[in-house]
Amino acid sequence: MLWLILLAMVVICAGILGRWYLREVRRKRLMAVPFPSGWEEIIRRNVPVYVRLPASLKHQLHGHIQVLLAEKHFEGCGGLEMTDEIKVTIAAQAGILLLNRKPRYYPELTSILVYPSTFYPILFSIWGIMSTLRNRRLTSVNPGEVARSFLHGIV
């Protein structure tokens, strides 16, 4: 009986470590994929700080962008069709915050909701009275989601 419990603990630990290891291997492979030249032009145009980064940080950012695009779900809202330009721009802005750090890639974030213009999320107060926030460009909507207005450009 004791060996069964011990075996179960070993299997659970192996599963957790294996999942972590496989995720790290997948991320390293993504970072090694050549960065599309068209994406670099998108970043130059939409993320002004990019042109001032040294080559080593640009390379690091390219890897972060590849991982974020592979791991996060981008969803167009309000009729917005998601394009590479929108996804790469948002991933670059998020990747800049990860430079020269041990990246965690926003583990609680699963979806990025992108609106074509200003959006007004409805909030419920404690007493059940609805209110709206005006002119939001970036906000957390639900746990694991972030919403962004792309019309307003660079945040």
N, C-alpha and C positions, 0 to 999 in steps of 0.2 A: 504494500500500500504506500509506504513511504517513497519507494522508488518511482511510483506512478506520479506522485505529487512533484517530486524532483524533476522527472521527465517533462511534465507539463510546464514547470517553471523554465526549464531550459528551452523548450520549444517557443514559449512566449517571448523570452528574451532574444532568441535567435530571430524571431519574426520581426521584432521591433528594430533590432540592429540591422537586419537584412533590408528592411524598408528604407531606413536611413541611408545605408550604404548604396543601394540602388538609385535613390534620389540624387545622391552626390555624384555618382557615375554619370547619370543622365545629364545633370547640369554641366559637368565638365565636357561632355560630348557636345552639348549645345553651344558652349562657349568656344569650342574649337571650330565650329562651322564657319566658313568664310562669311563675312558680313556683306550683304548686298550693297553695291555701290549706290543704287537708287535710294536706299534707306539713309545713307549718309547725307545725301543731298536734302532729303526731307528734314533731317535733324538740323543741318546747317541753316535751313530756312526758318524753322519753327522753334528752335531752342537756342536763343542767342548766346548763352554761355558756352555752348559747345565749341565754337571757334577759338575760344581762349584756353581750352583745356590742353595740357601737354599730351603728346602721342600716347604715353603709357596710360593715362586716364581715359583717353578716347577708346583705346583697345579694351580696357576694363568695362567701360560703359557699353560698348558693343555686345560684350558677353552678357551683361545684365539685361539688356534689351531682349536678346535671344531667349533667355530664361523666362523673363516676364511674359513675353508673347506666347511661349509654349505652355506656361502654367496657369495663366489667368484667362478668364472668359470675358471678352469684350462684347457688349450688347448695345446696339443702337436703339434708341427710344424715340418716340415721337416721329416715326417715319425716317429717321436717319439711317442711311446705309453705311455700314462700317467699311472703311477703306484702309489700305496699308498706311496711308499718311496719318490718319487719325490714330490708329493703334500704335504706330512707331513713335509718334510725337508724345503720346501719353506714357508709353513705356520708357522713353528717354527721360522725361521729367521725373518719373518715379525712380529710375535707375541712378540719376544724379545723386539722390539721397543715400545711395548705397556705396558710393565710391570710397575706396580706402577703408572699408569696414568688412567685417565678416558678415556677408549678406544673409539675411533671413528671408528675403523676398516676400514680405508681408504675409506671414502664414495664416492670419485670420481672414485675409481678403481672398474671395473666390471670384467675384464678379465686378466688372467695371461697367456701369451704366452710363452711356454717353448720350446727351441730349443735343439737338441741333441749335438750340438757343436757350435763353434764360428759362429756368424751370422753377416751379413753386411747389416744393414738397409740402404735403399736408401733415401737420403735427397735431397730435391729440394731447391736451393737457391732462393733468391729474383729474380734473373735474369733468372731462369729456367734452370740453369746448375746443372746436377746431380752430386752428390759426395757421397762417402761412408765413414763410420767410420770403422776403422780396430779394430779387436779383442775386440768386445764388449761382456761383460758378463751380463750386466744388463742395460736396457735402457727403456725409455718411448717411445712407438711407436706412438700411437694415444691417444687422450683424453680418459681416462677410461681404458687404457690397459698398461701393463708393459710386457716387453719381457725379458727372462732370458735364458742363456746358462747353461744347467745342467752338461755338460761334465766337465766343469771347477771346479765343486764342490762348496765349500763354498766360498761365497762372503764376 
